[in-house]
Every structure is written in C-alpha cells, then in structure tokens.
Amino acid sequence: MKIARNHGCLGGVENEKAFLFRVARNTALDHSRRSATRTRHYRALAGACADLFAREADPDTVGFQRALARALGDLPEKQRSVVYLKLWEDETFGQIGEICGVSSNTAASRFRYGIEKLRAHLRPIYNEITE
C-alpha cells in the first residue's frame, strides 16, 4: 500500500526485489514496535488503576522508609555504595571489591561501618515504632 500510494519512490531503485523486502521488513518492525508500546501503555494504565484502590501504607512504615532513605543519604559515598550493593543487589564482598576497586576485606569493613551508622541513626525511630 505504501508503494502504491507513492509510486514515484521506485524511480531511483536499482534492485526492486531488495527494496520491496526492505520496505516489508521495516513495516513489520514498525508494527511490532507500535504493538509493544501499546501493550506497555495498557499495562501502565492497569497498574495506575489498581493503585487507586490499594490500601494506604502504614504511616509508621512510610516514616521508617523515609528515615532510612535519609540515613543512607548521610552515609559517606564509599560506605553507601557497599551497603547498597550488599543489601539491595545481593553481591558478595568479593564482587563488591571488584566493582569498587578495593579488596574484599575493605568492602566488608565499609559495610560494617555503614551498618553501624545506620543502626545508630535508625535505632530511636525503630524503638518509637515498636513501643
């Protein structure tokens, strides 16, 4: 249909068969991309609608999560990166050492110091919530 609408596009083409295959391939890829985008938008909309009817989060949990985010932000960058890689990415100290360019013992020490600082920062909040 594209070629029929724009029949002048074949004027400078040397190999019509190759050109037709390229047009067919590109059209199929465009269709596939549009379909994937449409599906992604439908899923996002479905998720947004589900969130409308979701229960509100426990205020204590929300407060603790905010305090945790602040406490993580207060850690020195080197400790924060090791704590993140260990707790959220589930990396070993050997892997963390390779990523950060330090020994596994240094990575373990940074993790220990970071966790100690997090505990000190979050202990009062945790005690308040659990009382």
Secondary structure per residue as TSV (DSSP state, phi and psi in degrees):
chain	resnum	aa	ss	phi	psi
A	1	M	-	360.0	-39.6
A	2	K	H	-61.7	-43.2
A	3	I	H	-69.8	-37.8
A	4	A	H	-64.5	-37.4
A	5	R	H	-71.0	-33.0
A	6	N	T	-123.1	63.1
A	7	H	G	-64.7	-16.5
A	8	G	G	-75.1	-11.9
A	9	C	G	-71.8	-15.4
A	10	L	G	-83.6	-4.9
A	11	G	T	-59.4	-44.3
A	12	G	T	-97.7	10.8
A	13	V	-	-84.7	129.8
A	14	E	S	-84.9	-41.5
A	15	N	-	-118.6	99.0
A	16	E	H	-64.1	-37.5
A	17	K	H	-63.7	-47.0
A	18	A	H	-63.0	-40.1
A	19	F	H	-62.0	-44.2
A	20	L	H	-62.9	-42.2
A	21	F	H	-62.9	-40.1
A	22	R	H	-65.0	-42.1
A	23	V	H	-63.3	-42.9
A	24	A	H	-64.2	-43.3
A	25	R	H	-62.4	-48.7
A	26	N	H	-62.2	-38.3
A	27	T	H	-64.7	-42.1
A	28	A	H	-64.0	-41.8
A	29	L	H	-63.5	-42.4
A	30	D	H	-60.1	-43.9
A	31	H	H	-62.2	-43.8
A	32	S	H	-62.7	-43.1
A	33	R	H	-64.5	-43.5
A	34	R	H	-61.6	-42.2
A	35	S	H	-63.0	-43.5
A	36	A	H	-64.4	-41.0
A	37	T	H	-64.3	-43.8
A	38	R	H	-60.3	-45.1
A	39	T	H	-62.4	-42.7
A	40	R	H	-62.0	-40.8
A	41	H	H	-68.3	-38.6
A	42	Y	H	-62.5	-42.4
A	43	R	H	-66.2	-39.9
A	44	A	H	-63.5	-41.1
A	45	L	H	-65.2	-41.6
A	46	A	H	-62.5	-40.2
A	47	G	H	-66.2	-38.4
A	48	A	H	-65.9	-39.4
A	49	C	H	-67.0	-38.5
A	50	A	H	-64.9	-35.0
A	51	D	H	-65.4	-26.8
A	52	L	H	-63.0	-31.5
A	53	F	T	-105.1	7.7
A	54	A	S	-74.6	152.4
A	55	R	-	-70.5	150.2
A	56	E	-	-69.3	144.5
A	57	A	-	-70.4	150.0
A	58	D	-	-61.5	126.9
A	59	P	H	-58.0	-35.2
A	60	D	H	-65.2	-40.2
A	61	T	H	-65.3	-43.5
A	62	V	H	-62.3	-44.3
A	63	G	H	-62.7	-40.9
A	64	F	H	-67.0	-39.2
A	65	Q	H	-63.9	-39.9
A	66	R	H	-65.3	-41.9
A	67	A	H	-64.6	-38.9
A	68	L	H	-63.3	-42.9
A	69	A	H	-62.3	-41.7
A	70	R	H	-64.8	-43.7
A	71	A	H	-63.4	-41.5
A	72	L	H	-63.5	-39.2
A	73	G	H	-65.6	-27.1
A	74	D	H	-81.1	-15.3
A	75	L	S	-68.6	149.1
A	76	P	-	-59.8	148.8
A	77	E	H	-53.5	-43.7
A	78	K	H	-63.6	-41.5
A	79	Q	H	-70.9	-41.3
A	80	R	H	-60.9	-42.4
A	81	S	H	-66.6	-39.2
A	82	V	H	-67.6	-43.6
A	83	V	H	-61.4	-44.0
A	84	Y	H	-61.1	-49.0
A	85	L	H	-63.5	-34.9
A	86	K	H	-76.6	-48.0
A	87	L	H	-83.3	-41.4
A	88	W	T	-97.6	-29.2
A	89	E	S	-101.4	-7.2
A	90	D	-	56.9	40.5
A	91	E	-	-86.4	154.2
A	92	T	-	-82.2	165.2
A	93	F	H	-65.3	-31.9
A	94	G	H	-63.1	-44.9
A	95	Q	H	-66.3	-40.9
A	96	I	H	-63.0	-41.3
A	97	G	H	-59.8	-41.8
A	98	E	H	-65.0	-42.5
A	99	I	H	-63.8	-43.6
A	100	C	H	-89.2	-8.3
A	101	G	T	75.7	32.1
A	102	V	S	-131.2	173.4
A	103	S	-	-74.6	163.2
A	104	S	H	-65.5	-32.6
A	105	N	H	-65.9	-39.9
A	106	T	H	-65.1	-41.2
A	107	A	H	-61.8	-42.1
A	108	A	H	-64.7	-39.9
A	109	S	H	-65.2	-44.2
A	110	R	H	-61.2	-38.6
A	111	F	H	-63.2	-47.6
A	112	R	H	-60.8	-45.4
A	113	Y	H	-64.6	-40.3
A	114	G	H	-63.6	-44.0
A	115	I	H	-64.0	-39.9
A	116	E	H	-60.6	-42.4
A	117	K	H	-66.8	-39.5
A	118	L	H	-63.8	-43.9
A	119	R	H	-59.8	-45.9
A	120	A	H	-62.0	-37.5
A	121	H	H	-75.2	-37.7
A	122	L	H	-96.0	-15.8
A	123	R	H	-55.5	-46.0
A	124	P	H	-62.1	-38.6
A	125	I	H	-67.7	-43.4
A	126	Y	H	-61.4	-45.0
A	127	N	H	-61.3	-38.9
A	128	E	H	-65.8	-40.9
A	129	I	H	-68.8	-40.2
A	130	T	H	-83.0	-10.1
A	131	E	-	-75.4	360.0
